Amino acid sequence: MEKLTIIGAGGHAQQIASAAELIACWGVIEFVDDAFTKERKIHNWSVVSTISDYIDSAEDGSKFIVGIGDNTTRVELQLKLTGRNLTPVTVIHPSAVVNPYSTIGQGSFISTQAVISMNAAIGDVCIVNSGAVVGHDSTLMDGVHISTNVALGGGVTVGQNSLLGLSVAVGPGLSIGANVIAGIGAAVVRDVPDGATVKGVPARE
Ligand SMILES: CC(C)(COP(=O)(O)OP(=O)(O)OC[C@H]1O[C@@H](n2cnc3c(N)ncnc32)[C@H](O)[C@@H]1OP(=O)(O)O)[C@@H](O)C(=O)NCCC(=O)NCCS
């Protein structure tokens, strides 16, 4: 069985490791992290090197997933590693419900009890966190993070690298731009332009 290397070793990376362990298709699951000084264990998994040592030494085709919450950092690292001929993998927690007519891009993580509905399209390097629901025909562009308990209506689009905070709700058919931050608990009832930070009920810039 193959080895899965998780980039980062914090809480989010560990959440991915535990999901990957449950899937039981990996012979070894390990972390690489820039805080590395010497090999140490976190639960069943070892932190084995720095990220830059991994980039320098990994064999072509080695499988990885970036376990870092910050959207920009996560996307940049995946681009760097794929440029080195390493292969990003998608990890889906077994308790997630993923409609067979939806698609999920490379290097994305679908966490515990998330729901990906009919015809939804999840881009590369996305996070759909615990209990989040992506409505039918919705699209997440690359690098999006849908936090815990977010609810997206049907036909919603979320632009590149946007973060929807804990328990955000987005009405059906709405379009959220790139690099948007929606604050905890926001109720999005209108389209949101690129780069905006919105919060509140209803959500305002
Ligand atoms: C909206 C957000 C980005 C604002 O962050 P910030 O710019 O650092 O804002 P501050 O904490 O300085 O607060 C500024 C004001 O906005 C208010 N505020 C902050 N977050 C808010 C929210 N989600 N809804 C409503 N008001 C909010 C604060 O109470 C404060 O009001 P005041 O000036 O009257 O005291 C941030 O609070 C947030 O919700 N981030 C998302 C976090 C998250 O869910 N991450 C995912 C984890 S998995």
The ligand as an SDF file (V2000), in Angstrom:
LIG
                    3D

 48 50  0  0  0  0  0  0  0  0999 V2000
  -15.8760   38.7230   10.1320 C   0  0  0  0  0  0  0  0  0  0  0  0
  -14.4170   38.5700   10.5850 C   0  0  0  0  0  0  0  0  0  0  0  0
  -13.5630   38.2050    9.3630 C   0  0  0  0  0  0  0  0  0  0  0  0
  -14.0120   39.9150   11.1550 C   0  0  0  0  0  0  0  0  0  0  0  0
  -12.7170   39.8160   11.6440 O   0  0  0  0  0  0  0  0  0  0  0  0
  -11.9550   41.1550   12.1390 P   0  0  0  0  0  0  0  0  0  0  0  0
  -11.8170   42.0920   10.9870 O   0  0  0  0  0  0  0  0  0  0  0  0
  -10.7130   40.7200   12.8430 O   0  0  0  0  0  0  0  0  0  0  0  0
  -13.0060   41.8180   13.0860 O   0  0  0  0  0  0  0  0  0  0  0  0
  -12.9290   42.1350   14.6480 P   0  0  0  0  0  0  0  0  0  0  0  0
  -12.8430   40.8620   15.4450 O   0  0  0  0  0  0  0  0  0  0  0  0
  -11.8720   43.1860   14.8550 O   0  0  0  0  0  0  0  0  0  0  0  0
  -14.3440   42.7880   14.9070 O   0  0  0  0  0  0  0  0  0  0  0  0
  -14.7460   44.0030   14.2910 C   0  0  0  0  0  0  0  0  0  0  0  0
  -16.2000   44.2090   14.6220 C   0  0  0  0  0  0  0  0  0  0  0  0
  -16.9910   43.2720   13.8880 O   0  0  0  0  0  0  0  0  0  0  0  0
  -17.7660   42.4630   14.7990 C   0  0  0  0  0  0  0  0  0  0  0  0
  -17.7730   41.1170   14.2570 N   0  0  0  0  0  0  0  0  0  0  0  0
  -16.7050   40.2860   14.1120 C   0  0  0  0  0  0  0  0  0  0  0  0
  -17.1070   39.1380   13.5400 N   0  0  0  0  0  0  0  0  0  0  0  0
  -18.4290   39.2510   13.3050 C   0  0  0  0  0  0  0  0  0  0  0  0
  -19.3820   38.3870   12.7330 C   0  0  0  0  0  0  0  0  0  0  0  0
  -19.0510   37.1900   12.2730 N   0  0  0  0  0  0  0  0  0  0  0  0
  -20.6570   38.8290   12.6330 N   0  0  0  0  0  0  0  0  0  0  0  0
  -20.9970   40.0580   13.0980 C   0  0  0  0  0  0  0  0  0  0  0  0
  -20.1390   40.9210   13.6570 N   0  0  0  0  0  0  0  0  0  0  0  0
  -18.8630   40.5120   13.7560 C   0  0  0  0  0  0  0  0  0  0  0  0
  -17.0520   42.5600   16.1410 C   0  0  0  0  0  0  0  0  0  0  0  0
  -17.9380   42.3350   17.2060 O   0  0  0  0  0  0  0  0  0  0  0  0
  -16.5610   43.9950   16.1030 C   0  0  0  0  0  0  0  0  0  0  0  0
  -17.6400   44.8590   16.3860 O   0  0  0  0  0  0  0  0  0  0  0  0
  -17.4260   46.2010   17.2670 P   0  0  0  0  0  0  0  0  0  0  0  0
  -16.4610   47.0390   16.4590 O   0  0  0  0  0  0  0  0  0  0  0  0
  -18.7940   46.7640   17.3500 O   0  0  0  0  0  0  0  0  0  0  0  0
  -16.8490   45.7270   18.5440 O   0  0  0  0  0  0  0  0  0  0  0  0
  -14.2310   37.4450   11.6260 C   0  0  0  0  0  0  0  0  0  0  0  0
  -14.7880   37.8310   12.8680 O   0  0  0  0  0  0  0  0  0  0  0  0
  -14.8640   36.1320   11.2220 C   0  0  0  0  0  0  0  0  0  0  0  0
  -16.0780   35.8750   11.4130 O   0  0  0  0  0  0  0  0  0  0  0  0
  -14.0150   35.2380   10.6110 N   0  0  0  0  0  0  0  0  0  0  0  0
  -14.3840   33.9130   10.1800 C   0  0  0  0  0  0  0  0  0  0  0  0
  -13.7430   32.8870   11.1320 C   0  0  0  0  0  0  0  0  0  0  0  0
  -14.1020   31.4760   10.7490 C   0  0  0  0  0  0  0  0  0  0  0  0
  -15.2640   31.0750   10.7650 O   0  0  0  0  0  0  0  0  0  0  0  0
  -13.0850   30.7070   10.3550 N   0  0  0  0  0  0  0  0  0  0  0  0
  -13.2320   29.3400    9.9450 C   0  0  0  0  0  0  0  0  0  0  0  0
  -12.8200   28.4130   11.0300 C   0  0  0  0  0  0  0  0  0  0  0  0
  -12.9190   26.7390   10.5580 S   0  0  0  0  0  0  0  0  0  0  0  0
  1  2  1  0
  2  3  1  0
  2  4  1  0
  2 36  1  0
  4  5  1  0
  5  6  1  0
  6  7  2  0
  6  8  1  0
  6  9  1  0
  9 10  1  0
 10 11  2  0
 10 12  1  0
 10 13  1  0
 13 14  1  0
 14 15  1  0
 15 16  1  0
 15 30  1  0
 16 17  1  0
 17 18  1  0
 17 28  1  0
 18 19  1  0
 18 27  1  0
 19 20  2  0
 20 21  1  0
 21 22  1  0
 21 27  2  0
 22 23  1  0
 22 24  2  0
 24 25  1  0
 25 26  2  0
 26 27  1  0
 28 29  1  0
 28 30  1  0
 30 31  1  0
 31 32  1  0
 32 33  2  0
 32 34  1  0
 32 35  1  0
 36 37  1  0
 36 38  1  0
 38 39  2  0
 38 40  1  0
 40 41  1  0
 41 42  1  0
 42 43  1  0
 43 44  2  0
 43 45  1  0
 45 46  1  0
 46 47  1  0
 47 48  1  0
M  END
$$$$
